[in-house]
């Protein structure tokens, strides 16, 4: 039996991981829909769905899936066209909610990918809401020019919150346990810092090293 699922489609940052696993052997293959498929223009044309279809065909080819082998595909809209095409071609396809073993593996794969993009570990792991939109938005605004290209800019939420006015000031930060969201290093208490202020769904204050 082969499971097929996605991870990261709900993350503001990065593309989407598409993975396939043969349950009996643990064979796991994956690929990513690049974030460019979620840029404004491409997103409205649902280019990511066509790319998802292309990746699914590539993954089942790598696993040498036969038409007799059961294929469980995520019931999400992203897989709608490829489910239909595979059924038409005679594959044994079933639409369902994907659970373990693939679910955990593909979520971990996307988490490692997000970390490779520079997203802080505390935004990805060890949190009740990993990759939460407004927390990730703080990280993006901390280095906007560099990180904006990593975002799914075709989203309505990006159009609403992705071009906010940023107030920049300076201050001395005496509080402990602050991390500079630009370089990722700790800010020592008593440091001269740069302060970014903006309002999204609530007022936000970001502290950076003064020279970051």
Backbone as a ProteinNet text record, in pm:
[ID]
protein_1_A
[PRIMARY]
XXXXXXXXXXXXXXXXXXXXXXXXXXXXXXXXXXXXXXXXXXXXXXXXXXXXXXXXXXXXXXXXXXXXXXXXXXXXXXXXXXXXXXXXXXXXXXXXXXXXXXXXXXXXXXXXXXXXXXXXXXXXXXXXXXXXXXXXXXXXXXXXXXXXXXXXXXXXXXXXXXXXXXXXXXXXXXXXXXXXXXXXXXXXXXXXXXXXXXXXXXXXXXXXXXXX
[TERTIARY]
84.2	0	87.6	50.1	125.3	40.1	98.9	33.3	95.2	11	58.3	-4.9	78.7	28.4	114.8	72.4	149.2	176	273	302.1	354.8	310.2	360.3	272.6	160.9	74.8	13.9	8.5	-46.1	58.5	184.3	292.1	314.8	319.9	346.5	479.9	578.3	713.8	739.5	799.1	841.4	736.7	778.5	687.8	609.1	571.5	494.4	561.8	577.3	636.9	528.6	556.8	470.6	548.9	491.6	564.2	482.5	551.5	486.6	564.9	492.2	556.9	489.3	570.5	518.7	520.7	402.3	386.6	461.5	455	512.8	665.2	730.1	876.7	934.9	851.4	901.9	971.9	970	1031.2	961.5	1039.7	984.3	1054.6	975.8	1029.2	947.9	1012.4	942.2	1003.8	930.2	978	900.2	942.6	877.5	817.3	695.6	640.3	710.8	789.2	863.1	769.3	818.2	735.2	691.5	768.1	731.4	593.1	547.4	415.1	303.9	344	247.7	261.5	345.5	357.6	229.9	212.5	96.2	98.2	-14.7	-23.8	-27	78.6	82.4	-17.5	-29.4	-120.9	-265.6	-302.9	-440.1	-473.8	-374.6	-394.3	-385.8	-362.8	-350.8	-241.1	-130	-17.2	36.1	21.3	72.4	0.8	-123.1	-196.2	-136.3	-102.5	-37.5	98.9	172.4	303.6	289.4	185.8	158.4	133.4	56.6	26.4	154.8	238.8	366.7	452.4	457.7	538.9	483.4	350.5	290.3	325.3	315.2	350	497.7	582.4	724.5	750.1	680.4	701.3	653.1	537.5	488.3	574.4	637.3	731.5	855.6	906.7	1024.9	998.1	874	838.5	793	786.7	740.9	604.1	511.6	377.2	301	244.7	166.2	19.7	-56.4	-198.2	-279.9	-221.7	-292.5	-266.6	-160.4	-124.4	-218.1	-263.9	-354.7	-279.5	-339.6	-282.1	-380.1	-337.3	-418.2	-365.7	-450.4	-408.8	-488.5	-419.7	-483.6	-607.7	-712	-839.1	-844.1	-733.5	-728.5	-747.1	-787	-816.2	-694.2	-574.3	-453.3	-435.6	-488.2	-471.2	-592.2	-687.5	-813.1	-791.2	-712.3	-694.1	-611.4	-506.9	-422.6	-495.7	-580.3	-661.6	-748.9	-811.8	-902.8	-827.3	-711.5	-634.5	-583.2	-536.2	-486.4	-598.1	-716.9	-831.6	-865.5	-863.6	-892.6	-792	-669.7	-564.1	-562.5	-656.2	-669.2	-595.7	-541.7	-474	-576.9	-538.7	-626.7	-618.7	-687	-673.7	-791.7	-759.7	-863.5	-830.5	-931.6	-916.4	-945.9	-851.9	-871.3	-783	-805.1	-716.3	-595.1	-477.2	-354.9	-305.5	-275.6	-221.5	-82.2	-29.8	101.4	98	210	343.6	383.9	316.3	360.5	342.9	235.2	204.7	320.8	372.2	482.3	608.8	638.1	759.8	757.6	645.4	640.8	636.3	573	572.7	713.4	788.2	926.8	1013.8	986.4	1060.5	1039.2	914	888.3	949.2	946.4	1006.5	1155.8	1224.2	1367.6	1391.5	1304	1311.8	1293.9	1193.6	1169.7	1291	1351.5	1471.7	1585.7	1594.6	1700.6	1683.4	1560.7	1534.8	1573.6	1600.1	1639.6	1533.2	1416.1	1309.5	1356.2	1339.2	1385.6	1320.8	1400.4	1350.6	1229.9	1223.9	1110.8	982	991.3	872.4	827.4	917.3	892.2	860.9	938.5	922	897.7	860.8	843.1	738.4	640.5	535.1	401.6	297.1	164.6	117.1	160.6	118	240.7	302.5	420.9	389.6	484.4	473.8	345.6	305.5	187	206.8	105.4	118	176.3	117.8	160.4	295.6	332.6	467.2	570.7	540.7	631.2	641.7	531.4	532.7	632.2	644	743.2	884	910	1040.9	1067	965	979	1010.7	938.4	960.4	1096	1154.8	1286.2	1396.3	1373.6	1470.2	1390.2	1306.5	1200.9	1254.3	1354.8	1404	1451.8	1519.2	1573.4	1466.1	1368.8	1274.1	1141.2	1108.6	983.4	975.7	1086.8	1079.5	1051.4	1064.1	1035.7	887.5	808.2	667.8	572.2	458.8	350.9	273.9	326.4	276.9	144.7	96.7	-34.1	-149.4	-117.7	-221.6	-293.2	-421.1	-496.9	-442.4	-400.6	-346.5	-216.7	-136.4	-15.5	-51.5	-149.5	-190.5	-241.7	-298	-350.2	-239.8	-146.7	-48.2	95.9	117.5	255	319.8	247	302.1	266.3	286.4	248	352.6	308.4	400.8	482	613.1	703.7	765.2	748.9	812.5	944.8	1053.3	1186.3	1238.2	1284.9	1336.9	1458.6	1518.1	1631.2	1597.5	1662.4	1634.5	1746.2	1739.3	1824.6	1736.3	1772.3	1691.3	1752.1	1680.4	1729.1	1670.9	1566.6	1503	1592	1573.1	1651.1	1575.6	1648.7	1592.1	1530.5	1588.8	1543.8	1642.2	1587.9	1667.3	1647.9	1756.3	1747.6	1687.8	1574.5	1507.4	1573.3	1677.7	1749.6	1867.9	1951.8	2070	2050.1	1947.6	1918.5	1998.3	2082.1	2164.9	2099.6	2140.8	2083.4	2122.7	2029.3	2057.4	2092	2209.2	2250.9	2173.7	2129.7	2060.3	2147.4	2084.4	2157.4	2211.8	2179.3	2229.7	2151.6	2223.4	2161.7	2095	1965.9	1893.2	1815.8	1785	1692.9	1554.8	1453.8	1317.3	1226.8	1159.4	1061.5	922.6	833.7	696.9	599.4	500.8	394.9	270.2	157.9	33.1	-25.5	-43.7	-110.4	-246.4	-262.2	-384.7	-375.1	-253.8	-229.6	-98.7	-70.8	56.3	174.7	281.7	400.5	525.4	616.2	745.8	854.3	950.7	1061.8	1191.7	1272.8	1403.3	1513	1604.2	1717.2	1845	1955.3	2083.9	2094	2152.5	2157.1	2220.6	2322.9	2393.6	2346	2241	2183.5	2093.2
-119.6	0	124.4	222.8	347.2	462.8	546.7	668.1	788.6	888.1	1011.8	1129.7	1225.2	1337.5	1460.5	1573.2	1697.5	1753.9	1842.3	1914.9	2052.3	2153.4	2288.3	2377	2324.2	2407.9	2522.8	2507.7	2612.2	2702	2684	2767.5	2887.2	3006.9	3127	3116.6	3055.9	3049.5	2914.4	2919.8	2797.5	2739.3	2639	2568.8	2463.4	2357.5	2249.4	2116.6	2036.5	1903.5	1804	1727.1	1617.6	1489.2	1396.4	1274.3	1149.6	1039.4	909.7	803.6	711.3	605.4	470.9	369.6	232.8	181.8	161.5	132.7	7.8	-96.4	-224.9	-220.1	-136.2	-133.2	-5.6	98.2	225.5	309.2	264.9	344	480.4	587.7	722	808.3	870.3	963.2	1091.7	1202.9	1330.4	1432	1538	1651.7	1774.2	1891.8	2015.1	2091.9	2141.2	2242.6	2372	2431.8	2553.2	2667.2	2753.5	2864.1	2956.3	2958	3043.1	3010.6	2887.8	2848.3	2909.7	2974.8	3041.7	3193.2	3241	3385.8	3441.1	3571.1	3636.8	3615.7	3580.5	3547.5	3397.1	3329.9	3183.9	3121.4	3178.6	3122.7	3131.9	3246	3263.9	3166.3	3128.1	3031.7	2886.7	2870.5	2738.3	2654.4	2721.1	2651.7	2540.4	2555.6	2456.4	2322.8	2323	2197.7	2116	2183.7	2115.4	2061.1	2138	2092.3	1973.6	1977.3	1864.8	1737.9	1749.3	1634.8	1577.6	1665.9	1623.6	1548.5	1600.5	1538.1	1401.7	1391.4	1263.7	1155.8	1186.1	1088.3	1048.1	1146	1116.9	1025.6	1050.2	971.2	827.8	809.7	672.2	595.1	669.9	605.6	559.5	643.5	607.2	484.9	472.9	359.3	238.1	254.1	145.9	92.9	185	147.4	84.6	-32.3	-98.8	-55.8	-87.3	-50.3	-136.7	-243.6	-330.4	-290.5	-213.1	-173.5	-62.7	-74.5	25.5	156.2	267.2	399.9	484.3	528.3	617.6	759	847.6	985.8	1081.3	1179.9	1282.9	1336.8	1357.2	1402.3	1552.6	1622.2	1767	1804	1928.7	1978.5	1976.9	1985.2	1990.2	1865	1753.7	1625.5	1587.7	1676.6	1641.7	1597.8	1673.7	1639.7	1512.5	1496.9	1379	1252.8	1263.1	1146.2	1102.3	1199.7	1169.4	1105.4	1159.3	1106.4	964.9	943.6	810.5	706.2	743.9	652.3	621.4	723.6	703.5	608.6	611.8	527.6	387.5	362.4	228	200.2	304.2	283.6	265	189.7	156.8	267.7	378.1	500.2	517.8	558.6	590	724.9	809.2	939.8	926.3	973.2	957.7	1055.5	1064.9	1143	1056.7	1108.4	1030.8	1041.1	925	919.2	857.7	817.9	753.4	619.9	576.5	629.7	753	781.3	891.7	1027.3	1047.7	1180	1238.2	1162.3	1211.4	1233.9	1142.1	1152.2	1276	1301.4	1414.9	1547.5	1549.4	1671.7	1702.5	1599.9	1620	1667.2	1615.1	1656	1803.8	1849.2	1991	2077	2030.7	2107.2	2128.4	2023.7	2037	2133.9	2130.8	2224.3	2367.5	2391.8	2525.9	2574.8	2486.7	2523	2558	2488.1	2515.8	2652.7	2704.2	2838.5	2945.5	2903.7	2997.7	3027.9	2966.5	2990.4	2941.6	3021.5	2981.3	2852	2770	2640.5	2654.8	2762.6	2780.4	2814.4	2848	2872.2	2745.7	2646.6	2524.7	2406.6	2393.7	2281.9	2334.4	2242.8	2275.5	2385.2	2391.1	2490.8	2426.9	2477.5	2421.7	2451.1	2566	2605.2	2630.2	2523.5	2541.7	2619.3	2705.6	2784.7	2868.8	2919.8	3004.3	3131	3170.9	3279.4	3406.7	3456.2	3586.1	3579.8	3462.6	3448.2	3447.1	3375.3	3373.4	3511.5	3585.2	3720.9	3808.5	3791.9	3866	3835.3	3708.1	3668	3729.2	3732.6	3791.1	3939.4	4013	4157.1	4190.5	4097.4	4121.6	4133.3	4079.2	4088.7	4082.3	4181.2	4176.9	4154.2	4226.7	4218.8	4077.2	4015.6	3881	3773	3791.8	3684.7	3694.3	3809.9	3823.3	3726.5	3700.9	3603.6	3460.8	3431.1	3296.8	3276.1	3381.9	3378.6	3345.9	3288	3260.7	3391.9	3474.8	3610.9	3619.7	3508.2	3508.9	3496.8	3462.5	3446.7	3578.1	3569.6	3688.2	3744.6	3657.4	3703	3780.9	3742.8	3819.4	3956.1	3959.7	4088.4	4182.4	4124.4	4205	4247.1	4157.6	4182	4190.8	4171.5	4163.5	4294.5	4405	4534.9	4641	4608.6	4699	4808.1	4919.6	5027	4986.4	5003.1	4964.5	5090.1	5106	5216.2	5166	5237.3	5196.1	5295.7	5242.7	5327	5259.8	5327	5272.1	5272	5181.4	5173.3	5094	5085.7	4998.5	4887.7	4762.1	4649	4588	4597.7	4544.4	4405.8	4368.5	4239.9	4124.7	4010.2	3891.8	3801.5	3706.1	3599.4	3648.4	3751.7	3797.2	3749.8	3704.6	3660	3759.3	3797.6	3883.7	3801.1	3844.5	3767.6	3783	3865.1	3877	3780.2	3780.6	3693.1	3565.7	3562.7	3442.7	3429.2	3528.8	3520.7	3597.8	3563.2	3624.9	3771.7	3852.9	3993.7	4007.6	4055.7	4070.1	4183.6	4161.6	4268.4	4394.1	4508.8	4635.3	4675.6	4597.5	4626.2	4737.8	4812.8	4911.1	4832.3	4850.1	4769.4	4854.9	4791.3	4848.9	4792.9	4876.8	4836.1	4855.7	4748.1	4755	4741.3	4832.2	4827.1	4827.1	4739.9	4738.3	4675.9	4692.4	4633.6	4544.8	4417.2	4322.7	4292.7	4172.2	4142.9	4196.1	4242.9	4304.3	4382.8	4471.5	4544.8	4449.1	4471.6	4387.4	4472.6	4425.4	4489.1	4384	4416.2	4326.6	4395.3	4326.5	4379.7	4310.7	4392.2	4340.7	4399.7	4327.7	4390.5	4522.1	4619.5	4752.5	4747.6	4663.9	4661.6	4549.5	4481	4377.9	4443
0	0	0	-80.7	-90.9	-40.1	45.7	93.3	24.4	-8.1	-71	2.4	41.2	120.7	94	150	139	277	285.8	409.1	371.6	445.5	421.9	337.6	287.3	203.9	284.4	416.7	501.7	563.5	525.5	578.1	487	545.9	466.7	394.6	460.4	406.7	340	222.8	155.6	62.7	-13.8	-103	-27	-97.6	-34.9	-63.4	40.5	24.4	-17.1	-120.3	-163.2	-141.4	-64.8	-33	-57.5	-81.6	-101.2	-24.7	37.9	115.3	88.9	67.5	62.8	207	261.2	403.8	446.2	366.8	406.3	420.1	341.8	340.2	399.4	414.2	464.8	359.6	232.8	125.9	119.1	119.7	121.4	17.1	-67.4	-167.8	-160.6	-195	-186.1	-281.6	-301.6	-380.7	-333.2	-378	-334.6	-451.4	-430.7	-519.8	-482.3	-571.6	-535.1	-495.9	-408.7	-360.2	-474.3	-584.2	-697.2	-752.8	-732.7	-781.2	-696.3	-584.8	-498.2	-503.4	-594	-610.1	-673.2	-657.1	-716.8	-868	-924.7	-1066.6	-1084	-1044.2	-1053	-956.5	-837	-737.5	-785.3	-841.4	-888.5	-1001.4	-1077.9	-1186.8	-1137.1	-1006.1	-942.5	-1008.7	-1038.1	-1100.6	-1011.5	-882.1	-787.5	-801.1	-848.1	-864.9	-979.8	-1086.9	-1198.6	-1159.6	-1079.2	-1033.4	-938.9	-853.3	-764	-844.9	-948.1	-1034.5	-1094.3	-1143.4	-1202.5	-1100.2	-978.2	-873.5	-834.1	-820.6	-782.3	-884.1	-1012.1	-1114.8	-1104.1	-1073.7	-1058.8	-938.8	-828.6	-707.2	-723.2	-785.9	-801.5	-902.6	-993.4	-1085.2	-1009.8	-918.8	-840.1	-752.3	-704.6	-620	-701	-833.4	-921.2	-878.4	-856.4	-812.2	-928.9	-904.8	-1008.5	-998.4	-1101.5	-1101.4	-1006.7	-957	-863.5	-718	-694.8	-558.4	-510	-387.6	-332.5	-306.9	-353.5	-334.3	-253.9	-137.1	-54.9	-72.5	-125.9	-152.3	-63.6	-11.9	69.9	0.4	79.7	22.9	-4.7	16.4	-5.9	-152.5	-173.3	-308.4	-399.4	-341	-421.4	-507.1	-458.3	-527.2	-612.9	-624.6	-692.3	-836.6	-912.5	-1054	-1071.2	-988.8	-1005.8	-960.4	-859.2	-819.8	-935.8	-998.7	-1110.4	-1226.6	-1260.6	-1373.7	-1345.5	-1222.9	-1188.6	-1194.8	-1149.4	-1156.8	-1302.1	-1385.1	-1527.2	-1593	-1543	-1599.4	-1539.2	-1448	-1394.2	-1265.4	-1200.9	-1073	-961.8	-860.4	-748.1	-642.6	-669.3	-589.6	-494.7	-371.1	-272.8	-207.2	-195.2	-131.6	17.5	101.5	245.3	321.2	450.9	536.1	568.1	539.3	557.6	701.9	758.3	894.4	888.7	1003.7	1006.4	931.6	876.1	903.1	823	711	625.5	692.5	765.4	819.6	899.8	992.4	1075.7	993.9	903.2	822.8	734.3	668.6	576.9	652.8	769.8	850.8	900.6	940.3	982.4	866.7	748.1	628.7	600.6	612.7	589	698.8	821.9	931	906.6	863.3	835.4	720.3	623.3	510.3	558.6	644.1	697.7	776.2	855.3	929.7	834.8	721.3	623.8	558.9	560.6	508	608.8	732.5	836.2	938.9	927.1	1024.6	1161.4	1266.7	1400.3	1447	1515.4	1560.3	1651.9	1729.8	1820.9	1746.1	1618.6	1536.5	1464.2	1461.3	1384.7	1474.9	1583.2	1675.4	1816.9	1904	2045.6	2067.2	1982.6	1993.6	1959.8	2019.6	1995.3	1852.6	1799	1664.5	1576.8	1524.5	1441.1	1313.5	1276	1152.6	1148.6	1262.6	1272.7	1188.9	1113.6	1015.5	1076.2	1183.8	1235.6	1306.7	1357.4	1413.1	1299.9	1192.8	1078.1	1015.4	1014.9	959.2	1033.9	1165.4	1243.1	1192.5	1168.4	1116.9	980.1	894.9	761.3	770.8	853.4	864.4	926.7	999.6	1059.5	954.3	835.6	724.9	594.4	574.4	472.8	331	291.9	153.7	120.3	215.3	193.1	203.6	293.9	324.5	249.2	198.8	123	5.1	-67.3	-177.8	-133.6	-4	47.1	75.8	60.5	102.6	-11.7	25.9	-69.6	-91	-179.7	-194.2	-271	-321.6	-386.9	-287.9	-162.6	-61.1	-31.8	-2.2	38.6	169	258.3	386.6	366	266	237.7	181.5	94.3	37.3	146.1	251.7	362.4	458.6	487	592.4	543	415.6	366.1	327.8	338.4	297.5	401.7	526.5	634.8	655.2	712.2	746.2	868.6	858.7	967	1027.4	1155.5	1228.1	1284.1	1256.1	1300.6	1403.6	1514.8	1621.9	1684.8	1783.4	1857.5	2005.9	2079.8	2222.7	2291	2422.5	2500.9	2555.5	2529.8	2574.4	2700.7	2810.9	2937.8	2968.5	2895.6	2921.7	2875	2937.6	2904.1	2806	2754.4	2671.2	2540.7	2480.6	2349.7	2243.3	2132.8	2018.3	1904.3	1841.5	1723.2	1609.3	1556.6	1452	1314.7	1308.7	1182	1175.2	1280.2	1278	1357.8	1445.9	1523.2	1650.8	1682.3	1802.6	1917.9	2039.9	2158.9	2168.1	2218.3	2244.7	2392.9	2422.1	2561.2	2629.4	2751.6	2825.5	2833.2	2812.7	2814.2	2679	2574.6	2440.6	2372.7	2288.7	2199.6	2085.8	2065	1967.1	1868.3	1757.2	1658.6	1688.8	1682.9	1716.4	1595.4	1555.2	1446.3	1506.6	1469	1518.5	1401.5	1409.2	1308.7	1370.5	1303.8	1351.8	1243.7	1276.7	1185.4	1246.7	1300.2	1375.2	1518.1	1554.5	1684.6	1674.6	1769.1	1766.2	1784	1708.6	1715.4	1734.7	1817.2	1837.9	1815.7	1730.1	1700.5	1740.1	1818.3	1857.8	1777.3	1721.5	1646.7	1703.8	1685.8	1715.8	1637.7	1697.2	1634.1	1496.5	1479.7	1352.1	1259.6	1297.4	1209.8	1105.3
[MASK]
++++++++++++++++++++++++++++++++++++++++++++++++++++++++++++++++++++++++++++++++++++++++++++++++++++++++++++++++++++++++++++++++++++++++++++++++++++++++++++++++++++++++++++++++++++++++++++++++++++++++++++++++++++

